[in-house]
Amino acid sequence: MARTAKETEGITTWPGGIIQVKIPLPFSLKWVNSYLVPEEGGYTLIDPGLRTEEAEAAWARAMEELGFGFGDIRRIVLTHQHPDHYGLAGWFQERSDAPVRMSRQSHAYTKRLWGENRSFNAELIGLFALHGMPAPQLEAVAAHLESFVERVTPQPEVTYLEAGERLRMGGVDWVALDAPGHARGQLCFYAEEAGWMICGDQVLPDITPNISVVPGEDADPLARFLDSLAELGRLEVRLAFPGHRDPFADFGGRIRAIAAHHDRRLAQIEELAAAGMQTGYALCEALFGARIAGSAHNLRFAMAETLAHLVYLARSGRLAASESAGEILYSPAG
């Protein structure tokens, strides 16, 4: 898909004048895509990124290159609540006085993670312990989770935007679509007439979105994700704007590839579990190996994704789950 204007470092203009700004991340994804949608006298800003010094510097360069300031931000729209998308929302709001819009479910999650009475970290560590993660790894994950507080501060004041709501961005009508699985409350934005989809992290090129078991959220996130992919796959999309990697054209083909990946992963876990009763942590190590060694960030996502597949297999009767000595163990069904 050809770009419609020259690409400068980290900034690309796409059809409709939508500007992709690559905001750096301090982990393996390298960057998150923020999008600027041109409005009369300014921009709608979508998913501003994680708050770090590098991200703030990247935005200073982008605003200088594009010739606008904080006062030109008319509104901030968030596809979902993960810190690499949400983290700079309050920082931008303080400087622009722009409203921040996201779903009610997404906002509730931010309060559990980073609010005054946050409870999420302890709940996740308890879940991982129940599935066999050793104490040193639990401690590392807990410290890693706490490190994100400063990267999402200040918290924004939020106005809710819900699935089914229509909004006009860049002179184009968009509808907000419920897109669960990767993040409860995540919204995609679909411009039917243009055939454009702002898809957050629901459909990504080259890499598969992380699907995690999250305490207090969807009981079977992988099932919800696969159902969402089936619904999105029925839409005509000519250009998709993802949260990571570059915009891409083959939206339907990518959906089929992601679904096929999860079919293979489920079969792989069934095969690993055939050896007998195993914890989720043991299966996570078998699946991800060296990729999680020494990285609490990678371990957290790998563990939560392993559990999402195990929950799916247990709920569909393909594996059996039982508790022994305070741990959940998985084994072949029957």
VOBA-1610 file (N, C-alpha, C; in pm, whole numbers, padded with zeros to 5 digits, always signed):
BEGIN
Met+00086-00119+00000Met+00000+00000+00000Met+00089+00123+00000Ala+00078+00206-00102Ala+00166+00321-00116Ala+00131+00430-00015Arg+00232+00492+00038Arg+00213+00608+00124Arg+00177+00727+00037Thr+00111+00825+00094Thr+00065+00939+00015Thr+00153+01062+00031Ala+00256+01053+00114Ala+00347+01164+00129Ala+00482+01108+00168Lys+00585+01189+00157Lys+00719+01140+00190Lys+00722+01099+00337Glu+00804+00999+00364Glu+00821+00952+00501Glu+00945+01017+00561Thr+00928+01082+00673Thr+01042+01129+00750Thr+01063+01031+00864Glu+01167+01052+00943Glu+01201+00955+01046Glu+01086+00938+01145Gly+01023+00820+01140Gly+00918+00787+01235Gly+00783+00850+01206Ile+00768+00920+01094Ile+00642+00988+01061Ile+00605+00955+00917Thr+00483+00903+00896Thr+00437+00868+00762Thr+00292+00914+00747Thr+00261+00972+00633Thr+00123+01013+00603Thr+00060+00909+00511Trp-00061+00868+00545Trp-00134+00764+00475Trp-00261+00822+00414Pro-00338+00744+00338Pro-00463+00795+00279Pro-00553+00862+00383Gly-00621+00966+00338Gly-00705+01044+00428Gly-00628+01143+00512Gly-00497+01154+00486Gly-00413+01243+00565Gly-00381+01191+00703Ile-00412+01065+00732Ile-00384+01007+00863Ile-00234+00991+00880Ile-00180+01046+00987Ile-00036+01048+01009Ile+00001+00945+01115Gln+00089+00854+01078Gln+00143+00753+01170Gln+00270+00810+01232Val+00274+00812+01366Val+00392+00857+01439Val+00441+00740+01524Lys+00563+00696+01499Lys+00619+00583+01573Lys+00681+00635+01703Ile+00621+00595+01815Ile+00667+00639+01947Ile+00746+00525+02012Pro+00870+00549+02051Pro+00957+00440+02098Pro+00907+00376+02227Leu+00937+00246+02239Leu+00906+00167+02358Leu+01033+00103+02411Pro+01046+00089+02542Pro+01169+00033+02600Pro+01167-00119+02611Phe+01096-00186+02520Phe+01098-00331+02518Phe+01086-00380+02375Ser+01071-00510+02355Ser+01098-00573+02226Ser+01008-00526+02112Leu+00892-00470+02140Leu+00807-00421+02033Leu+00866-00299+01961Lys+00960-00233+02024Lys+01035-00120+01966Lys+00956+00010+01960Trp+00833+00005+01906Trp+00753+00127+01901Trp+00605+00094+01902Val+00525+00193+01939Val+00380+00187+01926Val+00340+00292+01824Asn+00237+00261+01746Asn+00186+00358+01650Asn+00087+00452+01717Ser+00117+00579+01714Ser+00018+00682+01742Ser-00029+00736+01608Tyr-00154+00780+01603Tyr-00208+00835+01479Tyr-00263+00974+01505Leu-00236+01063+01412Leu-00293+01197+01411Leu-00390+01205+01295Val-00516+01231+01325Val-00618+01245+01222Val-00648+01394+01207Pro-00628+01451+01088Pro-00646+01597+01072Pro-00791+01639+01088Glu-00811+01741+01169Glu-00942+01801+01190Glu-00934+01950+01154Glu-01047+02014+01149Glu-01046+02158+01123Glu-00972+02227+01238Gly-00860+02287+01206Gly-00784+02361+01306Gly-00704+02276+01402Gly-00682+02149+01370Gly-00604+02066+01461Gly-00608+01919+01428Tyr-00597+01836+01532Tyr-00588+01691+01514Tyr-00665+01617+01623Thr-00714+01497+01586Thr-00749+01395+01684Thr-00624+01309+01701Leu-00584+01285+01825Leu-00468+01203+01857Leu-00516+01068+01908Ile-00469+00962+01846Ile-00509+00826+01883Ile-00388+00753+01942Asp-00402+00702+02066Asp-00302+00619+02134Asp-00165+00687+02140Pro-00147+00782+02231Pro-00023+00863+02230Pro+00103+00791+02274Gly+00095+00674+02338Gly+00215+00600+02373Gly+00244+00595+02522Leu+00352+00526+02557Leu+00397+00509+02695Leu+00477+00632+02737Arg+00458+00676+02861Arg+00532+00794+02905Arg+00676+00757+02944Thr+00769+00798+02863Thr+00912+00788+02892Thr+00977+00916+02839Glu+01100+00940+02881Glu+01171+01057+02828Glu+01188+01047+02677Glu+01214+00924+02629Glu+01233+00904+02485Glu+01105+00933+02408Ala+00991+00893+02465Ala+00863+00917+02398Ala+00830+01067+02396Glu+00855+01135+02507Glu+00831+01280+02510Glu+00918+01350+02407Ala+01045+01308+02395Ala+01134+01368+02296Ala+01087+01338+02154Ala+01036+01217+02131Ala+00986+01182+01998Ala+00867+01270+01961Trp+00780+01298+02057Trp+00666+01385+02029Trp+00712+01529+02004Ala+00813+01575+02075Ala+00865+01710+02050Ala+00917+01721+01907Arg+00989+01618+01862Arg+01040+01620+01724Arg+00926+01614+01623Ala+00825+01530+01650Ala+00713+01516+01557Ala+00634+01646+01546Met+00609+01711+01659Met+00533+01836+01656Met+00610+01945+01583Glu+00741+01947+01601Glu+00822+02045+01527Glu+00820+02015+01377Glu+00834+01887+01342Glu+00834+01848+01201Glu+00700+01879+01134Leu+00592+01855+01206Leu+00458+01871+01148Leu+00402+02012+01168Gly+00466+02091+01252Gly+00428+02230+01268Gly+00301+02252+01349Phe+00286+02179+01459Phe+00171+02203+01547Phe+00215+02196+01692Gly+00128+02244+01780Gly+00157+02243+01922Gly+00048+02174+02001Phe+00064+02170+02133Phe-00034+02102+02218Phe-00174+02160+02200Gly-00183+02290+02178Gly-00314+02352+02163Gly-00389+02310+02039Asp-00321+02241+01947Asp-00386+02193+01825Asp-00446+02054+01841Ile-00427+01991+01957Ile-00489+01861+01984Ile-00633+01886+02027Arg-00727+01841+01945Arg-00869+01864+01973Arg-00929+01757+02064Arg-00882+01634+02053Arg-00929+01525+02140Arg-00828+01412+02133Ile-00831+01328+02234Ile-00743+01213+02244Ile-00833+01089+02254Val-00814+00996+02163Val-00896+00875+02157Val-00806+00755+02183Leu-00849+00666+02272Leu-00770+00549+02309Leu-00841+00422+02264Thr-00768+00337+02191Thr-00826+00209+02153Thr-00841+00118+02275His-00741+00123+02366His-00750+00039+02486His-00653+00090+02591Gln-00653+00019+02705Gln-00594+00069+02828Gln-00450+00026+02853His-00390-00053+02766His-00255-00099+02794His-00159+00021+02795Pro-00059+00018+02883Pro+00020+00139+02907Pro+00093+00192+02785Asp+00130+00105+02691Asp+00200+00155+02573Asp+00107+00235+02481His-00023+00229+02503His-00119+00310+02427His-00173+00426+02512Tyr-00190+00400+02639Tyr-00259+00492+02731Tyr-00166+00589+02804Gly-00039+00552+02820Gly+00048+00616+02917Gly+00064+00766+02908Leu+00066+00822+02788Leu+00085+00965+02770Leu-00047+01043+02761Ala-00159+00976+02779Ala-00288+01044+02762Ala-00305+01160+02860Gly-00274+01136+02988Gly-00287+01242+03086Gly-00185+01353+03065Trp-00066+01317+03025Trp+00040+01415+02995Trp-00005+01509+02883Phe-00062+01452+02776Phe-00113+01534+02666Phe-00233+01617+02711Gln-00320+01558+02792Gln-00439+01631+02836Gln-00400+01752+02920Glu-00302+01736+03008Glu-00258+01850+03089Glu-00210+01966+03003Arg-00149+01937+02891Arg-00089+02039+02806Arg-00184+02092+02699Ser-00285+02015+02664Ser-00375+02055+02555Ser-00516+02088+02601Asp-00553+02040+02721Asp-00689+02051+02773Asp-00789+01976+02684Ala-00740+01880+02609Ala-00827+01802+02519Ala-00897+01691+02597Pro-01021+01656+02560Pro-01087+01543+02624Pro-01020+01411+02586Val-01020+01318+02679Val-00969+01183+02654Val-01087+01089+02651Arg-01097+01011+02543Arg-01212+00922+02527Arg-01163+00777+02517Met-01228+00692+02595Met-01201+00548+02593Met-01324+00477+02647Ser-01326+00345+02639Ser-01444+00272+02686Ser-01446+00266+02839Arg-01566+00248+02893Arg-01584+00237+03038Arg-01507+00117+03092Gln-01512+00003+03021Gln-01441-00116+03068Gln-01291-00094+03070Ser-01238-00028+02967Ser-01095+00000+02964Ser-01055+00090+03080His-01136+00192+03107His-01102+00285+03214His-01107+00215+03350Ala-01203+00126+03370Ala-01211+00052+03496Ala-01084-00029+03520Tyr-01028-00082+03414Tyr-00905-00161+03424Tyr-00789-00072+03468Thr-00782+00050+03417Thr-00672+00140+03456Thr-00677+00170+03605Lys-00797+00180+03660Lys-00808+00209+03803Lys-00763+00091+03888Arg-00790-00031+03841Arg-00741-00150+03911Arg-00589-00159+03905Leu-00531-00114+03795Leu-00386-00121+03778Leu-00312-00009+03849Trp-00362+00116+03836Trp-00282+00230+03876Trp-00358+00330+03964Gly-00479+00297+04005Gly-00556+00386+04090Gly-00508+00383+04234Glu-00568+00469+04316Glu-00529+00479+04457Glu-00541+00347+04530Asn-00646+00272+04502Asn-00670+00144+04570Asn-00644+00027+04476Arg-00536+00036+04399Arg-00509-00065+04298Arg-00490-00203+04361Ser-00547-00303+04293Ser-00544-00439+04346Ser-00490-00539+04245Phe-00469-00494+04122Phe-00440-00587+04013Phe-00311-00665+04035Asn-00204-00596+04076Asn-00074-00661+04084Asn-00077-00782+04177Ala-00138-00766+04294Ala-00146-00876+04389Ala-00230-00991+04333Glu-00336-00956+04261Glu-00423-01059+04203Glu-00349-01138+04096Leu-00271-01069+04012Leu-00199-01140+03907Leu-00090-01228+03965Ile-00018-01179+04064Ile+00086-01260+04127Ile+00025-01383+04194Gly-00092-01367+04256Gly-00160-01481+04315Gly-00200-01584+04211Leu-00246-01537+04096Leu-00283-01627+03987Leu-00161-01704+03937Phe-00052-01633+03915Phe+00069-01700+03864Phe+00122-01801+03966Ala+00114-01769+04095Ala+00158-01863+04198Ala+00072-01990+04195Leu-00058-01972+04176Leu-00149-02087+04170Leu-00115-02179+04054His-00053-02122+03950His-00018-02202+03832His+00131-02236+03827Gly+00197-02230+03946Gly+00329-02290+03958Gly+00448-02201+03938Met+00431-02070+03925Met+00548-01983+03907Met+00627-01975+04037Pro+00759-01998+04034Pro+00841-01993+04157Pro+00851-01852+04214Ala+00885-01845+04343Ala+00889-01717+04415Ala+00982-01613+04352Pro+01105-01646+04309Pro+01191-01542+04251Pro+01130-01478+04126Gln+01068-01558+04043Gln+01004-01505+03923Gln+00882-01420+03959Leu+00808-01463+04061Leu+00693-01385+04107Leu+00738-01247+04155Glu+00846-01243+04229Glu+00897-01116+04280Glu+00940-01025+04166Ala+01004-01081+04065Ala+01049-01002+03950Ala+00930-00945+03873Val+00828-01026+03854Val+00709-00979+03783Val+00639-00869+03862Ala+00630-00885+03994Ala+00564-00783+04078Ala+00637-00650+04068Ala+00770-00652+04074Ala+00847-00528+04063Ala+00830-00466+03925His+00825-00548+03823His+00808-00498+03687His+00671-00430+03672Leu+00568-00490+03726Leu+00434-00431+03717Leu+00431-00294+03785Glu+00493-00284+03901Glu+00492-00158+03976Glu+00567-00048+03900Ser+00663-00086+03817Ser+00743+00013+03744Ser+00662+00092+03643Phe+00542+00045+03608Phe+00463+00115+03507Phe+00386+00234+03563Val+00377+00246+03694Val+00296+00354+03750Val+00345+00490+03699Glu+00474+00514+03704Glu+00526+00644+03660Glu+00513+00663+03510Arg+00496+00553+03437Arg+00487+00561+03292Arg+00345+00587+03242Val+00251+00597+03336Val+00112+00631+03299Val+00063+00752+03380Thr+00155+00819+03446Thr+00121+00934+03529Thr+00156+01063+03455Pro+00066+01163+03460Pro-00061+01172+03534Pro-00172+01095+03465Gln-00271+01055+03543Gln-00389+00988+03488Gln-00482+01091+03424Pro-00543+01058+03312Pro-00634+01153+03248Pro-00773+01151+03310Glu-00845+01261+03291Glu-00990+01262+03311Glu-01053+01206+03184Val-01145+01113+03200Val-01193+01036+03085Val-01340+01063+03058Thr-01374+01074+02930Thr-01512+01075+02882Thr-01534+00944+02808Tyr-01643+00874+02840Tyr-01658+00739+02788Tyr-01706+00738+02643Leu-01651+00641+02571Leu-01683+00614+02431Leu-01711+00465+02423Glu-01829+00427+02375Glu-01867+00287+02381Glu-01888+00226+02243Ala-01881+00094+02238Ala-01904+00022+02113Ala-02040+00058+02057Gly-02045+00077+01926Gly-02167+00118+01857Gly-02178+00267+01837Glu-02099+00343+01913Glu-02103+00489+01899Glu-02036+00530+01769Arg-02092+00631+01709Arg-02034+00685+01585Arg-01966+00817+01614Leu-01854+00837+01549Leu-01784+00964+01564Leu-01723+01002+01429Arg-01706+01131+01413Arg-01651+01182+01288Arg-01507+01225+01314Met-01415+01166+01240Met-01274+01201+01252Met-01220+01226+01112Gly-01155+01340+01093Gly-01096+01371+00965Gly-01196+01382+00852Gly-01317+01425+00884Gly-01420+01437+00782Gly-01479+01306+00738Val-01452+01199+00812Val-01498+01064+00778Val-01577+01009+00896Asp-01686+00937+00867Asp-01766+00874+00972Asp-01706+00739+01011Trp-01686+00720+01140Trp-01631+00597+01195Trp-01729+00540+01298Val-01730+00409+01313Val-01809+00345+01418Val-01715+00269+01510Ala-01737+00279+01640Ala-01657+00207+01738Ala-01706+00064+01749Leu-01615-00032+01740Leu-01648-00174+01744Leu-01587-00239+01867Asp-01664-00319+01939Asp-01613-00395+02051Asp-01513-00497+02000Ala-01392-00500+02060Ala-01287-00590+02012Ala-01218-00655+02132Pro-01284-00751+02199Pro-01228-00811+02319Pro-01125-00919+02287Gly-01061-00967+02392Gly-00964-01076+02380Gly-00825-01029+02416His-00771-00939+02338His-00642-00879+02373His-00656-00789+02495Ala-00765-00713+02498Ala-00792-00624+02611Ala-00943-00607+02622Arg-00998-00638+02739Arg-01141-00617+02760Arg-01172-00468+02748Gly-01272-00436+02667Gly-01308-00297+02645Gly-01236-00232+02529Gln-01147-00304+02462Gln-01078-00247+02347Gln-01178-00211+02237Leu-01152-00101+02169Leu-01235-00056+02059Leu-01152-00049+01931Cys-01209-00097+01823Cys-01158-00068+01689Cys-01249+00038+01628Phe-01199+00109+01530Phe-01277+00215+01465Phe-01280+00187+01315Tyr-01402+00175+01262Tyr-01421+00132+01124Tyr-01490+00241+01044Ala-01426+00280+00935Ala-01484+00375+00840Ala-01530+00296+00718Glu-01658+00258+00716Glu-01708+00166+00615Glu-01691+00222+00474Glu-01726+00349+00455Glu-01722+00405+00320Glu-01580+00406+00263Ala-01484+00440+00348Ala-01345+00444+00302Ala-01279+00306+00305Gly-01334+00213+00386Gly-01271+00083+00400Gly-01149+00085+00490Trp-01149+00173+00590Trp-01036+00186+00682Trp-01072+00130+00819Met-00973+00073+00885Met-00990+00020+01020Met-00873+00062+01108Ile-00902+00134+01215Ile-00804+00159+01320Ile-00823+00046+01420Cys-00727-00046+01425Cys-00756-00174+01490Cys-00681-00196+01621Gly-00616-00093+01677Gly-00549-00114+01805Gly-00456-00233+01796Asp-00462-00322+01894Asp-00379-00442+01893Asp-00458-00568+01859Gln-00578-00552+01804Gln-00660-00670+01777Gln-00610-00748+01656Val-00566-00679+01553Val-00513-00744+01433Val-00382-00672+01399Leu-00272-00746+01405Leu-00140-00689+01381Leu-00073-00763+01266Pro+00003-00693+01182Pro+00080-00762+01079Pro+00208-00820+01138Asp+00252-00932+01088Asp+00382-00993+01122Asp+00387-01057+01260Ile+00319-01002+01359Ile+00323-01057+01494Ile+00179-01084+01540Thr+00166-01173+01639Thr+00032-01205+01689Thr+00006-01126+01817Pro-00114-01070+01832Pro-00148-00998+01956Pro-00140-01091+02077Asn-00096-01037+02188Asn-00094-01115+02312Asn-00236-01133+02363Ile-00269-01257+02395Ile-00400-01290+02455Ile-00372-01346+02593Ser-00415-01275+02697Ser-00377-01309+02834Ser-00498-01334+02922Val-00482-01431+03013Val-00575-01441+03125Val-00545-01327+03221Val-00648-01251+03256Val-00634-01136+03344Val-00734-01152+03458Pro-00690-01152+03583Pro-00784-01167+03695Pro-00895-01063+03690Gly-01019-01111+03705Gly-01133-01020+03709Gly-01182-00971+03575Glu-01121-01022+03464Glu-01164-00981+03332Glu-01233-01100+03264Asp-01221-01113+03133Asp-01289-01221+03061Asp-01243-01358+03112Ala-01339-01448+03135Ala-01305-01581+03185Ala-01231-01663+03081Asp-01263-01644+02952Asp-01200-01720+02844Asp-01160-01622+02734Pro-01050-01548+02753Pro-01016-01442+02659Pro-00985-01491+02519Leu-00929-01611+02506Leu-00897-01660+02371Leu-01025-01688+02292Ala-01126-01744+02358Ala-01254-01767+02289Ala-01315-01634+02245Arg-01310-01534+02332Arg-01362-01402+02297Arg-01284-01340+02182Phe-01153-01358+02183Phe-01069-01305+02077Phe-01100-01370+01943Leu-01111-01502+01941Leu-01138-01572+01815Leu-01277-01536+01761Asp-01374-01520+01850Asp-01507-01476+01807Asp-01500-01335+01747Ser-01421-01249+01810Ser-01406-01112+01759Ser-01341-01112+01622Leu-01237-01195+01604Leu-01172-01203+01473Leu-01271-01246+01366Ala-01357-01342+01398Ala-01457-01388+01301Ala-01550-01274+01261Glu-01591-01192+01358Glu-01678-01079+01328Glu-01606-00973+01244Leu-01484-00941+01281Leu-01408-00841+01206Leu-01378-00889+01065Gly-01359-01019+01049Gly-01328-01074+00918Gly-01440-01062+00817Arg-01560-01032+00864Arg-01673-01016+00771Arg-01680-00874+00712Leu-01596-00784+00762Leu-01599-00645+00716Leu-01503-00625+00599Glu-01539-00534+00512Glu-01452-00501+00399Glu-01354-00393+00444Val-01228-00431+00452Val-01124-00339+00497Val-01016-00331+00390Arg-00992-00211+00341Arg-00890-00191+00238Arg-00756-00147+00297Leu-00759-00084+00414Leu-00636-00041+00479Leu-00658-00043+00630Ala-00572-00116+00701Ala-00581-00127+00846Ala-00466-00053+00911Phe-00499+00021+01017Phe-00401+00099+01093Phe-00380+00030+01228Pro-00273-00050+01243Pro-00254-00128+01366Pro-00177-00050+01472Gly-00178-00104+01595Gly-00104-00043+01704Gly+00046-00065+01695His+00088-00169+01624His+00230-00199+01609His+00255-00245+01465Arg+00376-00225+01419Arg+00416-00246+01281Arg+00345-00142+01192Asp+00350-00163+01061Asp+00299-00061+00970Asp+00158-00093+00921Pro+00082+00010+00881Pro-00049-00014+00818Pro-00038-00115+00704Phe-00146-00192+00684Phe-00140-00302+00588Phe-00275-00319+00519Ala-00272-00389+00406Ala-00392-00400+00323Ala-00469-00531+00343Asp-00400-00643+00364Asp-00468-00773+00364Asp-00523-00805+00503Phe-00626-00732+00541Phe-00685-00746+00674Phe-00744-00886+00693Gly-00824-00932+00597Gly-00885-01064+00608Gly-00783-01176+00611Gly-00680-01164+00528Gly-00576-01266+00527Gly-00501-01271+00658Arg-00478-01155+00716Arg-00406-01152+00844Arg-00491-01213+00955Ile-00621-01188+00954Ile-00710-01250+01053Ile-00703-01402+01043Arg-00708-01454+00923Arg-00701-01600+00905Arg-00567-01655+00954Ala-00460-01582+00931Ala-00328-01628+00974Ala-00318-01629+01127Ile-00375-01528+01192Ile-00371-01523+01339Ile-00453-01636+01398Ala-00571-01660+01344Ala-00654-01771+01392Ala-00582-01904+01374Ala-00514-01922+01261Ala-00441-02046+01236Ala-00325-02062+01334His-00259-01951+01369His-00152-01955+01470His-00205-02012+01601His-00323-01966+01643His-00376-02012+01771His-00419-02159+01763Asp-00466-02203+01649Asp-00496-02346+01632Asp-00369-02429+01653Arg-00259-02382+01595Arg-00132-02456+01609Arg-00083-02453+01753Arg-00096-02337+01818Arg-00049-02326+01957Arg-00132-02416+02049Leu-00261-02423+02029Leu-00346-02510+02110Leu-00305-02656+02092Ala-00280-02697+01968Ala-00237-02835+01943Ala-00101-02862+02006Gln-00011-02763+02003Gln+00121-02778+02064Gln+00110-02798+02214Ile+00024-02721+02279Ile+00007-02734+02424Ile-00055-02869+02459Glu-00153-02912+02381Glu-00210-03046+02404Glu-00102-03153+02398Glu-00012-03140+02302Glu+00096-03239+02287Glu+00190-03235+02406Leu+00224-03114+02452Leu+00312-03102+02569Leu+00248-03158+02695Ala+00116-03136+02708Ala+00045-03183+02827Ala+00024-03334+02826Ala+00047-03398+02713Ala+00025-03543+02704Ala+00120-03621+02794Ala+00230-03558+02835Ala+00327-03627+02920Ala+00275-03649+03061Gly+00167-03582+03100Gly+00112-03599+03234Gly+00084-03466+03300Met+00054-03468+03428Met+00009-03349+03499Met+00121-03246+03508Gln+00094-03125+03462Gln+00194-03020+03461Gln+00130-02887+03499Thr+00211-02799+03557Thr+00162-02664+03589Thr+00166-02576+03465Gly+00092-02466+03473Gly+00097-02368+03366Gly+00237-02312+03348Tyr+00310-02292+03459Tyr+00445-02238+03448Tyr+00537-02335+03374Ala+00529-02464+03404Ala+00612-02563+03334Ala+00581-02563+03184Leu+00455-02552+03150Leu+00417-02549+03008Leu+00463-02420+02942Cys+00458-02310+03017Cys+00507-02182+02966Cys+00656-02191+02933Glu+00734-02249+03024Glu+00878-02266+02999Glu+00903-02353+02877Ala+00824-02459+02862Ala+00841-02548+02747Ala+00808-02476+02616Leu+00710-02388+02621Leu+00668-02316+02500Leu+00765-02206+02461Phe+00811-02129+02560Phe+00882-02004+02528Phe+01032-02011+02555Gly+01078-02102+02639Gly+01219-02125+02657Gly+01301-02000+02681Ala+01405-01984+02600Ala+01502-01875+02618Ala+01441-01737+02602Arg+01327-01728+02534Arg+01267-01596+02510Arg+01220-01529+02640Ile+01201-01607+02747Ile+01154-01547+02873Ile+01263-01542+02979Ala+01381-01597+02949Ala+01489-01601+03048Ala+01538-01460+03078Gly+01535-01424+03206Gly+01591-01296+03249Gly+01507-01174+03217Ser+01386-01191+03166Ser+01301-01076+03133Ser+01166-01092+03200Ala+01142-01014+03306Ala+01013-01020+03374Ala+00901-00976+03282His+00930-00881+03193His+00830-00833+03097His+00785-00947+03006Asn+00881-01015+02944Asn+00846-01124+02854Asn+00781-01241+02928Leu+00830-01268+03050Leu+00773-01377+03128Leu+00627-01350+03161Arg+00595-01228+03202Arg+00456-01196+03237Arg+00362-01223+03121Phe+00400-01174+03002Phe+00312-01192+02886Phe+00307-01338+02842Ala+00420-01406+02847Ala+00421-01547+02807Ala+00337-01632+02901Met+00348-01607+03032Met+00272-01684+03130Met+00122-01659+03113Ala+00084-01533+03101Ala-00059-01502+03089Ala-00116-01557+02959Glu-00035-01558+02852Glu-00084-01614+02725Glu-00093-01766+02732Thr+00004-01830+02796Thr-00005-01976+02816Thr-00133-02011+02890Leu-00164-01935+02996Leu-00285-01963+03073Leu-00411-01942+02990Ala-00410-01843+02900Ala-00527-01821+02814Ala-00554-01943+02727His-00448-02005+02676His-00466-02125+02594His-00508-02244+02680Leu-00453-02254+02800Leu-00492-02364+02888Leu-00637-02353+02931Val-00683-02233+02961Val-00824-02213+02997Val-00913-02254+02880Tyr-00877-02213+02760Tyr-00956-02249+02641Tyr-00962-02401+02625Leu-00849-02467+02640Leu-00846-02613+02623Leu-00926-02683+02733Ala-00917-02633+02856Ala-00991-02695+02966Ala-01141-02673+02951Arg-01181-02551+02912Arg-01325-02521+02899Arg-01387-02594+02780Ser-01307-02626+02682Ser-01359-02699+02566Ser-01344-02850+02581Gly-01294-02896+02696Gly-01283-03039+02724Gly-01165-03108+02660Arg-01068-03032+02611Arg-00952-03092+02545Arg-00840-03122+02644Leu-00841-03055+02760Leu-00750-03085+02870Leu-00831-03090+02999Ala-00776-03155+03100Ala-00837-03157+03232Ala-00754-03071+03327Ala-00821-02994+03412Ala-00754-02912+03513Ala-00793-02964+03650Ser-00693-02979+03738Ser-00721-03026+03874Ser-00629-02951+03970Glu-00665-02949+04097Glu-00583-02880+04196Glu-00518-02980+04289Ser-00389-02959+04315Ser-00315-03047+04406Ser-00210-02964+04479Ala-00210-02972+04610Ala-00113-02901+04694Ala-00110-02752+04663Gly-00227-02695+04640Gly-00238-02552+04618Gly-00198-02504+04480Glu-00183-02596+04384Glu-00149-02559+04247Glu-00248-02622+04149Ile-00270-02552+04037Ile-00352-02607+03929Ile-00262-02688+03837Leu-00305-02808+03805Leu-00230-02896+03715Leu-00316-02932+03595Tyr-00250-02947+03480Tyr-00319-02979+03355Tyr-00270-03114+03305Ser-00366-03190+03252Ser-00335-03323+03200Ser-00433-03355+03086Pro-00405-03460+03010Pro-00497-03497+02902Pro-00637-03525+02954Ala-00736-03486+02881Ala-00875-03511+02921Ala-00905-03659+02913Gly-00987-03705+03005Gly-01030-03845+02999Gly-00926-03939+03052
//
